Amino acid sequence: MGIFANFIEAVAFLVNAVLTLMFWIILIRVLMSWVSPDPYNPLVRALYQLTDPILRPAQRLIPPMGGLDLSPIVVLLAIQFIKIFLVQSLHELARGIAY
C-alpha cells in the first residue's frame, strides 16, 4: 500500500475515533441530564464545555418542545451519518489508491 493510501487510512481511523468519542460524550450528557447533576461539579462542567459547541447549532434549529430538548438526537444521528458516509468513503478511497 502506498504512503498516500496509508495516510488516508490513518485519517479515516482518526475521524472515526473522534466521532465515536463525541457520540459517547453527548450520550453521557443526555443521561446525566436525567438525574440533574451538580452544575458546579468539575466533571459536569467539563462535559458541558465539550458538548455545548456541538449542541448549540442544533438547539438553534430545533427549539425545545414541551421542555424536551431533541437536539442531542439530531446531533447523534448526524454523527452516525458522518461516520457511515465519510469514514467508509475514506476507506474505499484508500483501497482504490492502493490497487
Biopython code that builds the backbone (N, CA, C, O; Angstrom):
import numpy as np
from Bio.PDB.StructureBuilder import StructureBuilder

atoms = [
    (1, "MET", "N", (0.840, -1.162, 0.000)),
    (1, "MET", "CA", (0.000, 0.000, 0.000)),
    (1, "MET", "C", (0.895, 1.237, 0.000)),
    (1, "MET", "O", (1.906, 1.285, 0.700)),
    (2, "GLY", "N", (0.515, 2.220, -0.781)),
    (2, "GLY", "CA", (1.329, 3.417, -0.879)),
    (2, "GLY", "C", (1.220, 4.300, 0.343)),
    (2, "GLY", "O", (0.348, 4.119, 1.193)),
    (3, "ILE", "N", (2.116, 5.246, 0.410)),
    (3, "ILE", "CA", (2.152, 6.163, 1.549)),
    (3, "ILE", "C", (0.873, 6.986, 1.619)),
    (3, "ILE", "O", (0.334, 7.196, 2.706)),
    (4, "PHE", "N", (0.384, 7.453, 0.480)),
    (4, "PHE", "CA", (-0.840, 8.264, 0.469)),
    (4, "PHE", "C", (-2.048, 7.444, 0.918)),
    (4, "PHE", "O", (-2.908, 7.951, 1.638)),
    (5, "ALA", "N", (-2.116, 6.187, 0.499)),
    (5, "ALA", "CA", (-3.206, 5.311, 0.931)),
    (5, "ALA", "C", (-3.148, 5.077, 2.435)),
    (5, "ALA", "O", (-4.181, 5.058, 3.104)),
    (6, "ASN", "N", (-1.943, 4.898, 2.965)),
    (6, "ASN", "CA", (-1.794, 4.739, 4.413)),
    (6, "ASN", "C", (-2.225, 6.003, 5.154)),
    (6, "ASN", "O", (-2.851, 5.930, 6.211)),
    (7, "PHE", "N", (-1.886, 7.154, 4.593)),
    (7, "PHE", "CA", (-2.280, 8.417, 5.200)),
    (7, "PHE", "C", (-3.802, 8.536, 5.251)),
    (7, "PHE", "O", (-4.357, 8.941, 6.273)),
    (8, "ILE", "N", (-4.467, 8.191, 4.176)),
    (8, "ILE", "CA", (-5.930, 8.274, 4.134)),
    (8, "ILE", "C", (-6.554, 7.283, 5.116)),
    (8, "ILE", "O", (-7.545, 7.609, 5.768)),
    (9, "GLU", "N", (-5.997, 6.096, 5.230)),
    (9, "GLU", "CA", (-6.469, 5.122, 6.215)),
    (9, "GLU", "C", (-6.316, 5.668, 7.632)),
    (9, "GLU", "O", (-7.200, 5.487, 8.470)),
    (10, "ALA", "N", (-5.191, 6.338, 7.900)),
    (10, "ALA", "CA", (-4.968, 6.915, 9.223)),
    (10, "ALA", "C", (-5.965, 8.036, 9.506)),
    (10, "ALA", "O", (-6.473, 8.149, 10.622)),
    (11, "VAL", "N", (-6.244, 8.854, 8.513)),
    (11, "VAL", "CA", (-7.233, 9.925, 8.673)),
    (11, "VAL", "C", (-8.604, 9.317, 8.946)),
    (11, "VAL", "O", (-9.334, 9.801, 9.811)),
    (12, "ALA", "N", (-8.958, 8.270, 8.224)),
    (12, "ALA", "CA", (-10.244, 7.604, 8.442)),
    (12, "ALA", "C", (-10.328, 7.058, 9.868)),
    (12, "ALA", "O", (-11.366, 7.173, 10.519)),
    (13, "PHE", "N", (-9.242, 6.470, 10.347)),
    (13, "PHE", "CA", (-9.210, 5.942, 11.712)),
    (13, "PHE", "C", (-9.406, 7.059, 12.733)),
    (13, "PHE", "O", (-10.188, 6.914, 13.673)),
    (14, "LEU", "N", (-8.692, 8.181, 12.549)),
    (14, "LEU", "CA", (-8.795, 9.300, 13.484)),
    (14, "LEU", "C", (-10.182, 9.933, 13.463)),
    (14, "LEU", "O", (-10.733, 10.260, 14.514)),
    (15, "VAL", "N", (-10.745, 10.106, 12.275)),
    (15, "VAL", "CA", (-12.093, 10.674, 12.173)),
    (15, "VAL", "C", (-13.091, 9.762, 12.879)),
    (15, "VAL", "O", (-13.960, 10.230, 13.614)),
    (16, "ASN", "N", (-12.959, 8.464, 12.651)),
    (16, "ASN", "CA", (-13.853, 7.510, 13.309)),
    (16, "ASN", "C", (-13.706, 7.571, 14.831)),
    (16, "ASN", "O", (-14.706, 7.553, 15.549)),
    (17, "ALA", "N", (-12.488, 7.644, 15.320)),
    (17, "ALA", "CA", (-12.256, 7.698, 16.769)),
    (17, "ALA", "C", (-12.836, 8.974, 17.376)),
    (17, "ALA", "O", (-13.468, 8.921, 18.430)),
    (18, "VAL", "N", (-12.631, 10.111, 16.729)),
    (18, "VAL", "CA", (-13.140, 11.383, 17.246)),
    (18, "VAL", "C", (-14.672, 11.389, 17.244)),
    (18, "VAL", "O", (-15.297, 11.832, 18.208)),
    (19, "LEU", "N", (-15.267, 10.898, 16.166)),
    (19, "LEU", "CA", (-16.721, 10.871, 16.092)),
    (19, "LEU", "C", (-17.316, 9.913, 17.119)),
    (19, "LEU", "O", (-18.361, 10.201, 17.702)),
    (20, "THR", "N", (-16.665, 8.791, 17.340)),
    (20, "THR", "CA", (-17.135, 7.848, 18.356)),
    (20, "THR", "C", (-17.044, 8.471, 19.741)),
    (20, "THR", "O", (-17.960, 8.328, 20.551)),
    (21, "LEU", "N", (-15.954, 9.154, 20.013)),
    (21, "LEU", "CA", (-15.790, 9.834, 21.301)),
    (21, "LEU", "C", (-16.856, 10.911, 21.485)),
    (21, "LEU", "O", (-17.442, 11.028, 22.561)),
    (22, "MET", "N", (-17.107, 11.695, 20.440)),
    (22, "MET", "CA", (-18.149, 12.720, 20.504)),
    (22, "MET", "C", (-19.519, 12.086, 20.778)),
    (22, "MET", "O", (-20.296, 12.602, 21.581)),
    (23, "PHE", "N", (-19.802, 10.988, 20.119)),
    (23, "PHE", "CA", (-21.078, 10.296, 20.308)),
    (23, "PHE", "C", (-21.270, 9.918, 21.772)),
    (23, "PHE", "O", (-22.322, 10.184, 22.353)),
    (24, "TRP", "N", (-20.251, 9.298, 22.367)),
    (24, "TRP", "CA", (-20.368, 8.846, 23.754)),
    (24, "TRP", "C", (-20.429, 10.009, 24.733)),
    (24, "TRP", "O", (-21.150, 9.932, 25.727)),
    (25, "ILE", "N", (-19.697, 11.072, 24.478)),
    (25, "ILE", "CA", (-19.731, 12.235, 25.369)),
    (25, "ILE", "C", (-21.123, 12.870, 25.359)),
    (25, "ILE", "O", (-21.643, 13.242, 26.411)),
    (26, "ILE", "N", (-21.722, 12.994, 24.182)),
    (26, "ILE", "CA", (-23.064, 13.561, 24.098)),
    (26, "ILE", "C", (-24.077, 12.631, 24.761)),
    (26, "ILE", "O", (-24.979, 13.094, 25.459)),
    (27, "LEU", "N", (-23.937, 11.342, 24.551)),
    (27, "LEU", "CA", (-24.846, 10.382, 25.174)),
    (27, "LEU", "C", (-24.735, 10.437, 26.706)),
    (27, "LEU", "O", (-25.744, 10.356, 27.405)),
    (28, "ILE", "N", (-23.523, 10.571, 27.214)),
    (28, "ILE", "CA", (-23.337, 10.701, 28.666)),
    (28, "ILE", "C", (-23.992, 11.983, 29.175)),
    (28, "ILE", "O", (-24.601, 11.989, 30.245)),
    (29, "ARG", "N", (-23.866, 13.066, 28.411)),
    (29, "ARG", "CA", (-24.515, 14.315, 28.826)),
    (29, "ARG", "C", (-26.025, 14.151, 28.885)),
    (29, "ARG", "O", (-26.670, 14.634, 29.815)),
    (30, "VAL", "N", (-26.586, 13.472, 27.897)),
    (30, "VAL", "CA", (-28.037, 13.245, 27.895)),
    (30, "VAL", "C", (-28.449, 12.434, 29.112)),
    (30, "VAL", "O", (-29.414, 12.780, 29.794)),
    (31, "LEU", "N", (-27.729, 11.366, 29.387)),
    (31, "LEU", "CA", (-28.057, 10.534, 30.539)),
    (31, "LEU", "C", (-27.903, 11.300, 31.845)),
    (31, "LEU", "O", (-28.700, 11.127, 32.767)),
    (32, "MET", "N", (-26.882, 12.145, 31.927)),
    (32, "MET", "CA", (-26.675, 12.939, 33.143)),
    (32, "MET", "C", (-27.777, 13.985, 33.329)),
    (32, "MET", "O", (-28.103, 14.344, 34.461)),
    (33, "SER", "N", (-28.345, 14.466, 32.243)),
    (33, "SER", "CA", (-29.399, 15.472, 32.360)),
    (33, "SER", "C", (-30.649, 14.894, 33.007)),
    (33, "SER", "O", (-31.467, 15.648, 33.534)),
    (34, "TRP", "N", (-30.813, 13.604, 32.980)),
    (34, "TRP", "CA", (-31.981, 12.972, 33.596)),
    (34, "TRP", "C", (-31.885, 12.964, 35.116)),
    (34, "TRP", "O", (-32.909, 12.854, 35.790)),
    (35, "VAL", "N", (-30.680, 13.079, 35.674)),
    (35, "VAL", "CA", (-30.515, 12.996, 37.129)),
    (35, "VAL", "C", (-30.177, 14.349, 37.758)),
    (35, "VAL", "O", (-29.899, 14.409, 38.956)),
    (36, "SER", "N", (-30.194, 15.409, 37.000)),
    (36, "SER", "CA", (-29.896, 16.762, 37.494)),
    (36, "SER", "C", (-28.599, 16.806, 38.300)),
    (36, "SER", "O", (-28.628, 16.943, 39.523)),
    (37, "PRO", "N", (-27.462, 16.692, 37.613)),
    (37, "PRO", "CA", (-26.182, 16.702, 38.333)),
    (37, "PRO", "C", (-25.854, 18.102, 38.856)),
    (37, "PRO", "O", (-26.423, 19.099, 38.413)),
    (38, "ASP", "N", (-24.933, 18.148, 39.796)),
    (38, "ASP", "CA", (-24.473, 19.411, 40.368)),
    (38, "ASP", "C", (-23.736, 20.211, 39.294)),
    (38, "ASP", "O", (-22.712, 19.751, 38.789)),
    (39, "PRO", "N", (-24.233, 21.403, 38.932)),
    (39, "PRO", "CA", (-23.585, 22.171, 37.863)),
    (39, "PRO", "C", (-22.195, 22.683, 38.231)),
    (39, "PRO", "O", (-21.457, 23.130, 37.353)),
    (40, "TYR", "N", (-21.824, 22.626, 39.505)),
    (40, "TYR", "CA", (-20.508, 23.087, 39.926)),
    (40, "TYR", "C", (-19.475, 21.964, 39.974)),
    (40, "TYR", "O", (-18.297, 22.203, 40.240)),
    (41, "ASN", "N", (-19.923, 20.751, 39.718)),
    (41, "ASN", "CA", (-19.013, 19.615, 39.669)),
    (41, "ASN", "C", (-18.070, 19.800, 38.474)),
    (41, "ASN", "O", (-18.538, 20.073, 37.369)),
    (42, "PRO", "N", (-16.764, 19.658, 38.669)),
    (42, "PRO", "CA", (-15.819, 19.869, 37.564)),
    (42, "PRO", "C", (-16.048, 18.922, 36.374)),
    (42, "PRO", "O", (-15.855, 19.316, 35.224)),
    (43, "LEU", "N", (-16.451, 17.704, 36.645)),
    (43, "LEU", "CA", (-16.717, 16.755, 35.562)),
    (43, "LEU", "C", (-17.923, 17.190, 34.736)),
    (43, "LEU", "O", (-17.904, 17.105, 33.508)),
    (44, "VAL", "N", (-18.959, 17.651, 35.406)),
    (44, "VAL", "CA", (-20.160, 18.121, 34.716)),
    (44, "VAL", "C", (-19.840, 19.369, 33.904)),
    (44, "VAL", "O", (-20.286, 19.501, 32.764)),
    (45, "ARG", "N", (-19.078, 20.273, 34.478)),
    (45, "ARG", "CA", (-18.708, 21.499, 33.760)),
    (45, "ARG", "C", (-17.865, 21.184, 32.522)),
    (45, "ARG", "O", (-18.063, 21.784, 31.465)),
    (46, "ALA", "N", (-16.931, 20.249, 32.655)),
    (46, "ALA", "CA", (-16.103, 19.858, 31.510)),
    (46, "ALA", "C", (-16.958, 19.212, 30.431)),
    (46, "ALA", "O", (-16.759, 19.469, 29.243)),
    (47, "LEU", "N", (-17.892, 18.389, 30.831)),
    (47, "LEU", "CA", (-18.788, 17.731, 29.877)),
    (47, "LEU", "C", (-19.622, 18.759, 29.118)),
    (47, "LEU", "O", (-19.791, 18.644, 27.904)),
    (48, "TYR", "N", (-20.143, 19.759, 29.822)),
    (48, "TYR", "CA", (-20.910, 20.815, 29.166)),
    (48, "TYR", "C", (-20.032, 21.650, 28.236)),
    (48, "TYR", "O", (-20.466, 22.031, 27.149)),
    (49, "GLN", "N", (-18.808, 21.933, 28.658)),
    (49, "GLN", "CA", (-17.909, 22.717, 27.811)),
    (49, "GLN", "C", (-17.549, 21.964, 26.531)),
    (49, "GLN", "O", (-17.349, 22.581, 25.484)),
    (50, "LEU", "N", (-17.466, 20.644, 26.609)),
    (50, "LEU", "CA", (-17.154, 19.847, 25.419)),
    (50, "LEU", "C", (-18.343, 19.725, 24.478)),
    (50, "LEU", "O", (-18.178, 19.714, 23.258)),
    (51, "THR", "N", (-19.535, 19.633, 25.043)),
    (51, "THR", "CA", (-20.704, 19.356, 24.205)),
    (51, "THR", "C", (-21.483, 20.593, 23.771)),
    (51, "THR", "O", (-22.176, 20.553, 22.754)),
    (52, "ASP", "N", (-21.385, 21.680, 24.514)),
    (52, "ASP", "CA", (-22.147, 22.881, 24.149)),
    (52, "ASP", "C", (-21.842, 23.384, 22.735)),
    (52, "ASP", "O", (-22.783, 23.700, 22.007)),
    (53, "PRO", "N", (-20.584, 23.474, 22.311)),
    (53, "PRO", "CA", (-20.334, 23.953, 20.946)),
    (53, "PRO", "C", (-20.907, 23.024, 19.868)),
    (53, "PRO", "O", (-21.190, 23.469, 18.756)),
    (54, "ILE", "N", (-21.075, 21.764, 20.184)),
    (54, "ILE", "CA", (-21.631, 20.812, 19.218)),
    (54, "ILE", "C", (-23.149, 20.884, 19.215)),
    (54, "ILE", "O", (-23.771, 20.810, 18.156)),
    (55, "LEU", "N", (-23.750, 21.027, 20.390)),
    (55, "LEU", "CA", (-25.204, 21.004, 20.507)),
    (55, "LEU", "C", (-25.865, 22.354, 20.211)),
    (55, "LEU", "O", (-27.015, 22.392, 19.772)),
    (56, "ARG", "N", (-25.159, 23.451, 20.444)),
    (56, "ARG", "CA", (-25.758, 24.776, 20.306)),
    (56, "ARG", "C", (-26.336, 25.044, 18.909)),
    (56, "ARG", "O", (-27.452, 25.558, 18.831)),
    (57, "PRO", "N", (-25.649, 24.728, 17.804)),
    (57, "PRO", "CA", (-26.274, 24.966, 16.490)),
    (57, "PRO", "C", (-27.562, 24.168, 16.297)),
    (57, "PRO", "O", (-28.524, 24.671, 15.717)),
    (58, "ALA", "N", (-27.583, 22.937, 16.777)),
    (58, "ALA", "CA", (-28.796, 22.128, 16.651)),
    (58, "ALA", "C", (-29.910, 22.685, 17.534)),
    (58, "ALA", "O", (-31.083, 22.611, 17.169)),
    (59, "GLN", "N", (-29.555, 23.237, 18.685)),
    (59, "GLN", "CA", (-30.558, 23.819, 19.573)),
    (59, "GLN", "C", (-31.174, 25.076, 18.971)),
    (59, "GLN", "O", (-32.333, 25.390, 19.244)),
    (60, "ARG", "N", (-30.411, 25.795, 18.157)),
    (60, "ARG", "CA", (-30.969, 26.972, 17.480)),
    (60, "ARG", "C", (-31.952, 26.548, 16.394)),
    (60, "ARG", "O", (-32.956, 27.223, 16.167)),
    (61, "LEU", "N", (-31.666, 25.427, 15.718)),
    (61, "LEU", "CA", (-32.554, 24.942, 14.659)),
    (61, "LEU", "C", (-33.803, 24.264, 15.209)),
    (61, "LEU", "O", (-34.889, 24.400, 14.644)),
    (62, "ILE", "N", (-33.648, 23.536, 16.308)),
    (62, "ILE", "CA", (-34.751, 22.769, 16.877)),
    (62, "ILE", "C", (-35.000, 23.255, 18.299)),
    (62, "ILE", "O", (-34.309, 22.838, 19.229)),
    (63, "PRO", "N", (-35.977, 24.130, 18.473)),
    (63, "PRO", "CA", (-36.251, 24.614, 19.829)),
    (63, "PRO", "C", (-36.846, 23.492, 20.691)),
    (63, "PRO", "O", (-37.441, 22.554, 20.161)),
    (64, "PRO", "N", (-36.688, 23.586, 22.018)),
    (64, "PRO", "CA", (-37.274, 22.564, 22.895)),
    (64, "PRO", "C", (-38.792, 22.485, 22.715)),
    (64, "PRO", "O", (-39.475, 23.505, 22.613)),
    (65, "MET", "N", (-39.298, 21.263, 22.679)),
    (65, "MET", "CA", (-40.734, 21.062, 22.525)),
    (65, "MET", "C", (-41.298, 20.527, 23.839)),
    (65, "MET", "O", (-41.036, 19.387, 24.221)),
    (66, "GLY", "N", (-42.057, 21.344, 24.506)),
    (66, "GLY", "CA", (-42.645, 20.929, 25.772)),
    (66, "GLY", "C", (-41.607, 20.629, 26.833)),
    (66, "GLY", "O", (-41.806, 19.741, 27.662)),
    (67, "GLY", "N", (-40.504, 21.358, 26.818)),
    (67, "GLY", "CA", (-39.432, 21.132, 27.786)),
    (67, "GLY", "C", (-38.499, 19.998, 27.409)),
    (67, "GLY", "O", (-37.575, 19.688, 28.161)),
    (68, "LEU", "N", (-38.718, 19.379, 26.271)),
    (68, "LEU", "CA", (-37.884, 18.262, 25.821)),
    (68, "LEU", "C", (-36.931, 18.740, 24.733)),
    (68, "LEU", "O", (-37.366, 19.206, 23.680)),
    (69, "ASP", "N", (-35.643, 18.626, 24.988)),
    (69, "ASP", "CA", (-34.612, 19.051, 24.034)),
    (69, "ASP", "C", (-34.277, 17.881, 23.107)),
    (69, "ASP", "O", (-33.690, 16.886, 23.532)),
    (70, "LEU", "N", (-34.657, 18.016, 21.844)),
    (70, "LEU", "CA", (-34.426, 16.955, 20.866)),
    (70, "LEU", "C", (-33.123, 17.137, 20.093)),
    (70, "LEU", "O", (-32.774, 16.297, 19.263)),
    (71, "SER", "N", (-32.407, 18.214, 20.356)),
    (71, "SER", "CA", (-31.180, 18.475, 19.606)),
    (71, "SER", "C", (-30.116, 17.385, 19.775)),
    (71, "SER", "O", (-29.414, 17.096, 18.806)),
    (72, "PRO", "N", (-29.956, 16.764, 20.949)),
    (72, "PRO", "CA", (-28.956, 15.684, 21.031)),
    (72, "PRO", "C", (-29.267, 14.507, 20.105)),
    (72, "PRO", "O", (-28.351, 13.867, 19.587)),
    (73, "ILE", "N", (-30.543, 14.221, 19.897)),
    (73, "ILE", "CA", (-30.903, 13.134, 18.987)),
    (73, "ILE", "C", (-30.471, 13.467, 17.570)),
    (73, "ILE", "O", (-29.932, 12.621, 16.857)),
    (74, "VAL", "N", (-30.712, 14.712, 17.171)),
    (74, "VAL", "CA", (-30.319, 15.146, 15.826)),
    (74, "VAL", "C", (-28.800, 15.075, 15.671)),
    (74, "VAL", "O", (-28.297, 14.613, 14.647)),
    (75, "VAL", "N", (-28.075, 15.534, 16.688)),
    (75, "VAL", "CA", (-26.613, 15.522, 16.629)),
    (75, "VAL", "C", (-26.086, 14.087, 16.606)),
    (75, "VAL", "O", (-25.164, 13.781, 15.849)),
    (76, "LEU", "N", (-26.656, 13.214, 17.418)),
    (76, "LEU", "CA", (-26.212, 11.815, 17.425)),
    (76, "LEU", "C", (-26.473, 11.143, 16.082)),
    (76, "LEU", "O", (-25.641, 10.372, 15.604)),
    (77, "LEU", "N", (-27.611, 11.425, 15.476)),
    (77, "LEU", "CA", (-27.888, 10.874, 14.141)),
    (77, "LEU", "C", (-26.928, 11.443, 13.101)),
    (77, "LEU", "O", (-26.474, 10.723, 12.211)),
    (78, "ALA", "N", (-26.620, 12.736, 13.211)),
    (78, "ALA", "CA", (-25.669, 13.353, 12.276)),
    (78, "ALA", "C", (-24.281, 12.740, 12.430)),
    (78, "ALA", "O", (-23.593, 12.507, 11.437)),
    (79, "ILE", "N", (-23.866, 12.479, 13.664)),
    (79, "ILE", "CA", (-22.568, 11.852, 13.887)),
    (79, "ILE", "C", (-22.539, 10.468, 13.252)),
    (79, "ILE", "O", (-21.561, 10.106, 12.598)),
    (80, "GLN", "N", (-23.598, 9.694, 13.440)),
    (80, "GLN", "CA", (-23.648, 8.356, 12.849)),
    (80, "GLN", "C", (-23.628, 8.434, 11.323)),
    (80, "GLN", "O", (-22.961, 7.629, 10.673)),
    (81, "PHE", "N", (-24.355, 9.399, 10.745)),
    (81, "PHE", "CA", (-24.355, 9.566, 9.292)),
    (81, "PHE", "C", (-22.959, 9.893, 8.781)),
    (81, "PHE", "O", (-22.504, 9.324, 7.789)),
    (82, "ILE", "N", (-22.279, 10.816, 9.464)),
    (82, "ILE", "CA", (-20.933, 11.200, 9.051)),
    (82, "ILE", "C", (-19.982, 10.011, 9.158)),
    (82, "ILE", "O", (-19.136, 9.796, 8.290)),
    (83, "LYS", "N", (-20.134, 9.235, 10.245)),
    (83, "LYS", "CA", (-19.277, 8.051, 10.395)),
    (83, "LYS", "C", (-19.484, 7.080, 9.238)),
    (83, "LYS", "O", (-18.520, 6.568, 8.671)),
    (84, "ILE", "N", (-20.729, 6.833, 8.896)),
    (84, "ILE", "CA", (-21.005, 5.876, 7.822)),
    (84, "ILE", "C", (-20.533, 6.437, 6.481)),
    (84, "ILE", "O", (-19.863, 5.742, 5.717)),
    (85, "PHE", "N", (-20.877, 7.673, 6.200)),
    (85, "PHE", "CA", (-20.577, 8.247, 4.893)),
    (85, "PHE", "C", (-19.094, 8.576, 4.732)),
    (85, "PHE", "O", (-18.455, 8.099, 3.794)),
    (86, "LEU", "N", (-18.546, 9.377, 5.628)),
    (86, "LEU", "CA", (-17.190, 9.879, 5.458)),
    (86, "LEU", "C", (-16.136, 8.811, 5.715)),
    (86, "LEU", "O", (-15.213, 8.644, 4.918)),
    (87, "VAL", "N", (-16.267, 8.094, 6.812)),
    (87, "VAL", "CA", (-15.241, 7.107, 7.160)),
    (87, "VAL", "C", (-15.207, 5.987, 6.123)),
    (87, "VAL", "O", (-14.130, 5.579, 5.686)),
    (88, "GLN", "N", (-16.369, 5.491, 5.730)),
    (88, "GLN", "CA", (-16.396, 4.431, 4.720)),
    (88, "GLN", "C", (-15.857, 4.937, 3.377)),
    (88, "GLN", "O", (-15.167, 4.207, 2.665)),
    (89, "SER", "N", (-16.174, 6.184, 3.038)),
    (89, "SER", "CA", (-15.662, 6.754, 1.787)),
    (89, "SER", "C", (-14.138, 6.867, 1.819)),
    (89, "SER", "O", (-13.469, 6.595, 0.822)),
    (90, "LEU", "N", (-13.595, 7.270, 2.966)),
    (90, "LEU", "CA", (-12.141, 7.365, 3.084)),
    (90, "LEU", "C", (-11.484, 5.992, 2.980)),
    (90, "LEU", "O", (-10.438, 5.850, 2.348)),
    (91, "HIS", "N", (-12.094, 4.979, 3.598)),
    (91, "HIS", "CA", (-11.549, 3.619, 3.489)),
    (91, "HIS", "C", (-11.571, 3.136, 2.035)),
    (91, "HIS", "O", (-10.600, 2.552, 1.554)),
    (92, "GLU", "N", (-12.672, 3.382, 1.350)),
    (92, "GLU", "CA", (-12.765, 2.970, -0.054)),
    (92, "GLU", "C", (-11.764, 3.730, -0.924)),
    (92, "GLU", "O", (-11.170, 3.157, -1.837)),
    (93, "LEU", "N", (-11.581, 5.007, -0.642)),
    (93, "LEU", "CA", (-10.602, 5.798, -1.386)),
    (93, "LEU", "C", (-9.203, 5.241, -1.177)),
    (93, "LEU", "O", (-8.431, 5.124, -2.129)),
    (94, "ALA", "N", (-8.876, 4.902, 0.046)),
    (94, "ALA", "CA", (-7.547, 4.337, 0.333)),
    (94, "ALA", "C", (-7.362, 2.998, -0.382)),
    (94, "ALA", "O", (-6.292, 2.728, -0.927)),
    (95, "ARG", "N", (-8.392, 2.167, -0.382)),
    (95, "ARG", "CA", (-8.290, 0.878, -1.093)),
    (95, "ARG", "C", (-8.127, 1.083, -2.580)),
    (95, "ARG", "O", (-7.378, 0.359, -3.235)),
    (96, "GLY", "N", (-8.843, 2.095, -3.130)),
    (96, "GLY", "CA", (-8.722, 2.377, -4.557)),
    (96, "GLY", "C", (-7.337, 2.877, -4.934)),
    (96, "GLY", "O", (-6.822, 2.541, -6.000)),
    (97, "ILE", "N", (-6.740, 3.668, -4.075)),
    (97, "ILE", "CA", (-5.399, 4.183, -4.340)),
    (97, "ILE", "C", (-4.376, 3.068, -4.217)),
    (97, "ILE", "O", (-3.398, 3.029, -4.963)),
    (98, "ALA", "N", (-4.604, 2.159, -3.274)),
    (98, "ALA", "CA", (-3.610, 1.090, -3.028)),
    (98, "ALA", "C", (-3.517, 0.123, -4.191)),
    (98, "ALA", "O", (-2.470, -0.488, -4.405)),
    (99, "TYR", "N", (-4.598, -0.025, -4.951)),
    (99, "TYR", "CA", (-4.578, -1.035, -6.034)),
    (99, "TYR", "C", (-4.529, -0.406, -7.383)),
    (99, "TYR", "O", (-4.507, -1.110, -8.392)),
]
sb = StructureBuilder()
sb.init_structure("model")
sb.init_model(0)
sb.init_chain("A")
sb.init_seg("    ")
for serial, (resi, resn, name, xyz) in enumerate(atoms, 1):
    if name == "N":
        sb.init_residue(resn, " ", resi, " ")
    sb.init_atom(name, np.array(xyz, "f"), 0.0, 1.0, " ", f" {name:<3s}", serial, name[0])
structure = sb.get_structure()
